[in-house]
Amino acid sequence: MLLAIHLAILALFLGLGLVFRRGKGAFLISGYNTATKAQRERIDEKKLCRYTSQLMFSLTPCWAVIAAGTMLELSWLSATGFCLFLAVSAFYLVYMNTGGRILK
């Protein structure tokens, strides 16, 4: 059962990565879909999707490390994967929101 949950999460990250890679699914990005129309007009939707795709593809191996640690009952491996997951998420959060990378 636990393996199925981890595989579903991995599939979700990969699936979302593919959707965002095609430039679709911006409505799934919470900060974007709650923005006003004026704020959305300033954002390049294709760039936002491309960076979000990179984030999803970067989080996939982090989650695989967490899953491996859980399946092998190695708490240090799960903790390492979790730290990687947080570090990658923080990096992309800062990277996408600085330097006007996603603005038109």
C-alpha positions, 0 to 999 in steps of 0.5 A: 500500500505504501509503495502504491502511494509513493508511486502515485506521487511520483507519477503525479510529479511526472504528469504535472511536469509533462503538462507544464512542459507543454505550456498548459495547466497554468490554472493549477499554479495557485499563485497564478490562478488567484492573481487578478487579471491585471497581475496575470497580464504581466506574467508570461504564462509560457515561462511560468509553466516552463519553470514550474515544469522544471520544478516538478521534474526536479522534485521527482528524484527527491521524492524517489529518495524519500520513497527508497528510504521508506521502503528500505526502512532507512530513516536517514535516507528519507530525511535526506530526500526530504531535505533535498525536497525542501532545498529544491522547492526553496531554490525554485521559489526564490529563483522564479520570484526574483529577477523578473524571470516570469514577467513579460 
